Amino acid sequence: MSLYEYTYIARQDIQPQQVDAITAEFAKIID
């Protein structure tokens, strides 16, 4: 499988834990 880079844009005031949660959700969709 080829490797791709993904970028998503979030608000500046988002908490680091929320970034981790969003990343995990996107990873589930992509995998």
ChimeraX attribute file (.defattr): number of C-alpha atoms within 10 A of each C-alpha:
attribute: neighborCount
match mode: 1-to-1
recipient: residues
	/A:1	3
	/A:2	3
	/A:3	5
	/A:4	5
	/A:5	4
	/A:6	7
	/A:7	5
	/A:8	7
	/A:9	5
	/A:10	10
	/A:11	6
	/A:12	6
	/A:13	6
	/A:14	9
	/A:15	10
	/A:16	9
	/A:17	9
	/A:18	11
	/A:19	12
	/A:20	11
	/A:21	12
	/A:22	14
	/A:23	12
	/A:24	12
	/A:25	11
	/A:26	13
	/A:27	10
	/A:28	9
	/A:29	7
	/A:30	8
	/A:31	5
